[in-house]
Amino acid sequence: MKRLNLTLAGLLALAAQPLLVDTAEAEAAGADEVREYLVTMARPNQLHVIDPEAREIVRSCDVEGDFGSGTLQLSPDERTAYVLHNRWEDVVGIDLTNCEEVFRARQSTGDVRAKALASLAVSPDGSRLYTVQDRVRLHRDRYEVLAPQLAVYDTAAGLDAEPIATFPAPRQVTTMAAAEDGALYLAGADIYRVDPETGDTEVAIANRHWERPGFSPPDSLAMWSTGEVAGEFLRPYTVAADPGEANEAWHWGISRVDLASGETENKEIAPFEFIIFSMVSDPRDRDTFYGVYTQLSKLDAETREIVEVIDLDHTYYVINTSYDGSRIYLGGASSDIAIYDDDFNDLGRIELPGDMSTATLKVARF
């Protein structure tokens, strides 16, 4: 059964906007015709496609089911958005060009309830979708905690998709990403590299289990996976150098995977002076980072300095940049998306009809 649900606001905006087109076709017709869009979820259950230049919603798609984490990933051609939805239990694929539901996987079955916190990834060829399912079995008087598992889906399976394979997965996995070579990276206590064909798992970046004399264990918040603009999987952390000593100092650091080369790194990038909920690197300079929560900040990893920080009128959870690095987009938490240039000049707001909560903010090109 096909679903085509447009809000009145979405229809009115659509009438004034060009239809989304295939990126390859647009590039063949001329590079200037490729446009950049923002994609996010907002309550109660809408997926929004937004033109950041026009500062308006191009299309709003009603997604059947209750709001979930709002975590989403785009297909490689950026025409389909896959969303963790329906109280974090379903994965729903929506065609961004017409709001048609093209995929749905109900992760809970029978007496087993399965939820994915923020773990969602799509293979480089777009044929496979991956989640890490945290599961419990429902008894009449208790929950029985089951082992988490990595579930693999065929994205062509339609509206009643079931896993084509499952593998044991580490506990406490939140975000994940697929590299160009097909490997999966899972952010848990450490960052793990997984072969999705066999389930073989190894530690790619040690965090909880790193061996760094003179440093405390790191602390991380990983809810938003937004590194595709820079081609990386990034998780910020805080850490104390010389903990308990008179010269104790706290730092922001990053654990990073280059999704093209597979290279990994842990490094401290700036003093820990304020809270950051999510962070991205400038796609033009891998040592420049932007972070957001109650402030918007710019960090220089080469000098380990805070370059600039400004206060915001309210909290934002998630940050992203344009592909050319000239624009910074802030979302999550509330119902507006803020846009700044790379000098932190305020370029305006885009108002949504509902709050984004923990939703991801993606950048797509058509």
C-alpha positions as CSV (number, residue, x, y, z in Angstrom):
1,M,0.0,0.0,0.0
2,K,1.5,3.3,-1.0
3,R,1.2,6.4,1.1
4,L,1.3,9.9,-0.2
5,N,0.8,12.4,2.5
6,L,1.5,16.1,2.1
7,T,0.5,18.8,4.5
8,L,-1.2,21.9,3.2
9,A,1.9,23.9,4.1
10,G,4.0,21.5,2.2
11,L,1.8,21.7,-0.9
12,L,1.8,25.5,-0.9
13,A,5.6,25.5,-0.5
14,L,5.9,22.9,-3.2
15,A,4.0,25.0,-5.7
16,A,6.6,27.7,-5.4
17,Q,9.6,25.4,-5.5
18,P,11.3,23.3,-8.3
19,L,10.8,19.6,-8.0
20,L,13.7,17.6,-6.4
21,V,15.6,16.0,-9.2
22,D,18.3,13.3,-9.5
23,T,21.7,14.7,-8.6
24,A,23.4,13.1,-11.6
25,E,20.8,14.5,-13.9
26,A,21.2,17.9,-12.4
27,E,24.9,17.8,-12.6
28,A,24.7,16.8,-16.3
29,A,22.4,19.7,-17.0
30,G,24.8,22.1,-15.2
31,A,26.4,22.3,-11.8
32,D,24.5,25.5,-10.9
33,E,21.2,23.5,-10.9
34,V,22.2,21.3,-8.1
35,R,20.7,22.7,-4.9
36,E,21.3,21.9,-1.3
37,Y,18.4,21.0,1.1
38,L,18.1,20.2,4.8
39,V,16.2,17.1,5.9
40,T,14.9,16.5,9.4
41,M,12.1,15.1,11.5
42,A,9.7,17.1,13.8
43,R,6.8,16.3,16.0
44,P,4.2,15.0,15.8
45,N,5.3,12.8,12.9
46,Q,6.6,14.9,10.0
47,L,9.7,14.6,7.8
48,H,10.6,18.0,6.3
49,V,12.6,18.9,3.3
50,I,13.9,22.5,3.6
51,D,15.4,25.0,1.2
52,P,18.0,26.8,3.4
53,E,18.5,29.6,0.8
54,A,14.8,30.4,0.5
55,R,14.4,29.8,4.3
56,E,11.3,27.7,3.8
57,I,9.9,24.2,3.8
58,V,9.8,22.6,0.4
59,R,7.9,19.5,1.4
60,S,6.4,18.0,4.5
61,C,5.7,14.2,4.7
62,D,3.5,12.6,7.3
63,V,5.1,9.5,8.5
64,E,2.7,6.9,10.0
65,G,3.4,6.1,13.6
66,D,4.5,8.0,16.7
67,F,7.6,10.1,16.9
68,G,10.8,8.2,17.7
69,S,14.4,9.5,18.1
70,G,14.2,11.3,14.8
71,T,17.5,9.7,13.7
72,L,17.7,9.5,10.0
73,Q,20.1,8.5,7.2
74,L,20.0,9.3,3.5
75,S,20.4,6.8,0.7
76,P,23.5,7.3,-1.4
77,D,21.5,9.1,-4.1
78,E,20.0,11.2,-1.3
79,R,16.4,10.6,-2.6
80,T,15.3,8.4,0.3
81,A,15.4,9.2,4.0
82,Y,15.4,6.3,6.4
83,V,14.1,7.3,9.8
84,L,14.0,5.6,13.3
85,H,10.3,6.1,14.1
86,N,7.3,4.9,16.0
87,R,8.8,5.1,19.5
88,W,12.2,4.1,18.3
89,E,11.0,0.7,17.1
90,D,10.4,1.0,13.3
91,V,12.7,2.0,10.5
92,V,10.8,3.9,7.8
93,G,12.0,4.8,4.3
94,I,10.4,7.9,2.7
95,D,11.0,9.0,-0.9
96,L,11.9,12.7,-0.6
97,T,10.5,13.6,-4.0
98,N,6.9,12.6,-3.4
99,C,6.6,11.5,0.3
100,E,5.8,7.9,-0.6
101,E,6.7,5.3,2.0
102,V,8.9,2.8,0.3
103,F,10.3,0.8,3.2
104,R,9.3,-0.2,6.7
105,A,10.9,-2.6,9.2
106,R,9.1,-3.3,12.4
107,Q,11.9,-4.3,14.8
108,S,9.6,-5.6,17.6
109,T,8.1,-9.0,16.9
110,G,5.9,-11.2,19.1
111,D,7.0,-11.0,22.7
112,V,10.3,-9.3,21.9
113,R,10.4,-5.5,22.0
114,A,13.3,-4.0,20.0
115,K,14.4,-0.4,19.9
116,A,17.3,1.3,18.2
117,L,18.6,4.3,20.1
118,A,20.3,6.2,17.3
119,S,22.0,3.4,15.3
120,L,21.1,3.5,11.6
121,A,23.3,3.2,8.6
122,V,23.0,2.5,4.8
123,S,25.5,0.6,2.7
124,P,27.5,2.6,0.1
125,D,25.5,1.0,-2.7
126,G,22.2,1.6,-1.0
127,S,21.1,-2.0,-1.0
128,R,21.4,-2.7,2.7
129,L,20.2,-1.0,5.9
130,Y,21.6,-1.7,9.3
131,T,20.5,-1.1,12.9
132,V,21.6,-2.2,16.3
133,Q,18.6,-3.5,18.3
134,D,18.4,-3.3,22.0
135,R,15.9,-6.0,23.0
136,V,13.8,-7.3,25.9
137,R,11.4,-10.1,26.1
138,L,8.0,-9.2,27.6
139,H,6.8,-11.4,30.4
140,R,3.7,-10.9,32.5
141,D,5.6,-9.7,35.5
142,R,9.0,-8.5,34.2
143,Y,11.3,-7.6,31.3
144,E,13.9,-10.1,30.3
145,V,16.9,-8.3,28.9
146,L,18.2,-9.9,25.8
147,A,21.6,-9.5,24.0
148,P,21.6,-6.7,21.5
149,Q,22.0,-7.6,17.8
150,L,23.0,-6.0,14.6
151,A,20.2,-6.4,12.0
152,V,20.7,-6.3,8.3
153,Y,17.9,-5.4,5.9
154,D,17.4,-5.4,2.2
155,T,16.3,-1.9,1.3
156,A,14.2,-3.3,-1.6
157,A,12.1,-5.4,0.8
158,G,9.2,-3.0,0.8
159,L,6.8,-2.3,3.7
160,D,7.1,-5.5,5.6
161,A,10.9,-5.9,5.7
162,E,12.5,-8.5,7.9
163,P,16.2,-9.0,8.7
164,I,18.1,-11.0,6.1
165,A,20.8,-11.5,8.7
166,T,21.4,-10.8,12.4
167,F,24.7,-10.9,14.4
168,P,25.7,-10.3,18.0
169,A,26.5,-6.6,18.7
170,P,28.3,-4.8,21.5
171,R,26.2,-3.2,24.2
172,Q,25.6,0.5,24.6
173,V,25.9,1.3,20.8
174,T,24.3,4.6,19.8
175,T,25.4,6.0,16.5
176,M,26.9,4.1,13.5
177,A,28.1,4.7,10.0
178,A,29.0,2.7,6.8
179,A,32.4,3.3,5.2
180,E,33.1,3.3,1.5
181,D,34.7,-0.2,1.7
182,G,31.4,-1.5,3.3
183,A,32.7,-1.8,6.9
184,L,30.4,-0.6,9.6
185,Y,31.5,1.6,12.5
186,L,29.6,1.4,15.8
187,A,30.0,3.9,18.6
188,G,29.6,2.2,22.0
189,A,32.0,1.9,24.9
190,D,34.7,1.9,22.1
191,I,34.2,2.4,18.4
192,Y,34.0,-0.9,16.7
193,R,34.6,-2.0,13.1
194,V,32.1,-4.7,11.9
195,D,32.1,-6.8,8.8
196,P,28.3,-6.8,7.9
197,E,28.7,-9.9,5.8
198,T,30.1,-12.1,8.7
199,G,29.4,-10.1,11.9
200,D,33.2,-10.2,12.7
201,T,33.8,-7.3,15.2
202,E,37.0,-5.6,16.3
203,V,37.9,-2.4,18.2
204,A,38.7,0.3,15.7
205,I,39.2,3.1,18.3
206,A,39.7,2.4,21.9
207,N,37.9,4.8,24.2
208,R,36.8,3.2,27.5
209,H,39.6,0.7,27.1
210,W,42.3,3.0,25.8
211,E,45.7,2.8,27.4
212,R,46.9,6.4,27.8
213,P,48.9,7.1,31.0
214,G,48.1,10.5,32.4
215,F,44.6,10.6,31.0
216,S,41.2,9.8,32.6
217,P,38.8,7.6,30.7
218,P,36.9,9.8,28.2
219,D,33.2,10.7,28.4
220,S,31.1,10.9,25.3
221,L,27.6,11.8,24.2
222,A,26.8,10.3,20.8
223,M,23.3,10.8,19.5
224,W,23.8,12.5,16.1
225,S,25.6,11.1,13.1
226,T,26.2,14.0,10.7
227,G,29.6,13.5,9.3
228,E,28.7,12.7,5.7
229,V,29.4,16.3,4.5
230,A,33.1,15.8,5.5
231,G,33.1,12.1,4.7
232,E,33.8,11.0,8.3
233,F,32.3,9.4,11.4
234,L,33.0,11.7,14.4
235,R,32.4,11.4,18.1
236,P,33.5,14.1,20.5
237,Y,34.6,13.3,24.0
238,T,35.8,15.1,27.2
239,V,38.9,14.0,29.1
240,A,41.1,15.0,32.0
241,A,44.8,15.2,31.6
242,D,46.8,14.5,34.8
243,P,43.6,13.8,36.8
244,G,43.8,14.4,40.5
245,E,47.1,16.4,40.2
246,A,47.6,20.1,40.8
247,N,48.0,20.6,37.0
248,E,44.8,18.7,36.1
249,A,43.3,20.1,32.9
250,W,40.2,19.2,30.9
251,H,40.0,18.9,27.2
252,W,37.6,18.4,24.3
253,G,38.8,15.6,22.0
254,I,37.5,13.7,19.0
255,S,37.4,10.1,17.9
256,R,37.3,10.0,14.1
257,V,37.0,7.6,11.3
258,D,37.8,8.7,7.7
259,L,35.0,6.8,5.8
260,A,37.0,6.9,2.5
261,S,40.4,5.6,3.8
262,G,39.4,3.9,7.0
263,E,42.0,5.9,8.9
264,T,41.2,6.4,12.6
265,E,42.4,8.9,15.3
266,N,41.9,10.0,18.9
267,K,43.1,13.5,19.7
268,E,42.4,16.4,22.0
269,I,41.4,19.6,20.1
270,A,40.6,22.4,22.6
271,P,40.1,23.2,26.3
272,F,36.9,22.0,27.9
273,E,35.2,25.2,29.0
274,F,31.5,24.6,28.0
275,I,29.2,21.8,27.0
276,I,28.9,20.7,23.4
277,F,26.1,18.2,22.4
278,S,27.3,17.6,18.8
279,M,30.2,18.5,16.6
280,V,31.3,18.5,13.0
281,S,34.5,19.4,11.2
282,D,34.7,22.0,8.5
283,P,34.7,20.1,5.1
284,R,37.5,22.5,3.9
285,D,39.7,21.9,6.9
286,R,39.8,18.8,9.0
287,D,41.4,20.6,12.0
288,T,38.5,23.1,12.3
289,F,35.5,22.0,14.3
290,Y,32.1,23.6,15.1
291,G,30.2,22.6,18.2
292,V,26.7,23.5,19.5
293,Y,24.6,23.4,22.6
294,T,23.8,26.7,24.4
295,Q,26.7,28.3,22.4
296,L,28.0,28.0,18.9
297,S,31.7,27.4,19.0
298,K,34.7,27.2,16.6
299,L,37.7,25.1,17.7
300,D,41.2,24.8,16.1
301,A,42.6,21.4,16.6
302,E,46.0,22.4,15.3
303,T,46.6,25.1,18.0
304,R,44.1,23.5,20.5
305,E,42.4,26.8,20.9
306,I,38.8,28.0,21.1
307,V,38.7,30.4,18.1
308,E,35.3,31.9,18.7
309,V,32.2,31.3,20.7
310,I,28.8,33.0,20.8
311,D,25.7,32.6,23.0
312,L,22.5,31.3,21.4
313,D,19.0,32.3,22.3
314,H,18.1,28.7,23.2
315,T,19.7,25.3,23.1
316,Y,20.3,23.4,19.9
317,Y,21.3,19.7,19.9
318,V,22.6,19.1,16.4
319,I,24.9,20.9,14.0
320,N,25.8,20.5,10.4
321,T,27.5,22.5,7.6
322,S,26.9,23.1,3.9
323,Y,29.1,21.1,1.6
324,D,31.2,24.1,0.8
325,G,31.6,24.9,4.5
326,S,30.3,28.5,4.2
327,R,27.1,27.8,6.1
328,I,26.5,26.3,9.6
329,Y,23.1,24.8,10.4
330,L,21.7,24.3,13.9
331,G,18.7,22.2,14.7
332,G,17.2,19.8,17.3
333,A,15.7,20.6,20.7
334,S,13.1,23.1,19.5
335,S,11.1,24.1,16.3
336,D,13.5,26.4,14.5
337,I,16.7,25.8,12.4
338,A,19.3,28.5,12.7
339,I,21.7,29.4,9.9
340,Y,25.1,31.1,10.4
341,D,28.0,31.8,8.1
342,D,31.5,30.7,8.9
343,D,32.2,34.1,10.6
344,F,29.2,33.4,12.9
345,N,27.0,36.1,11.3
346,D,23.3,35.2,11.9
347,L,21.6,34.5,8.6
348,G,18.2,33.8,9.9
349,R,15.8,31.1,11.1
350,I,13.5,28.5,9.5
351,E,10.4,27.8,11.6
352,L,9.0,24.3,11.6
353,P,5.4,23.4,12.8
354,G,6.7,21.1,15.5
355,D,9.9,20.6,17.7
356,M,12.7,18.4,16.4
357,S,13.6,16.9,19.8
358,T,16.6,14.6,19.2
359,A,16.2,14.4,15.4
360,T,19.2,14.4,13.0
361,L,19.8,17.3,10.7
362,K,21.0,16.1,7.3
363,V,22.2,18.0,4.2
364,A,21.2,16.7,0.8
365,R,21.9,17.7,-2.7
366,F,19.5,17.3,-5.7
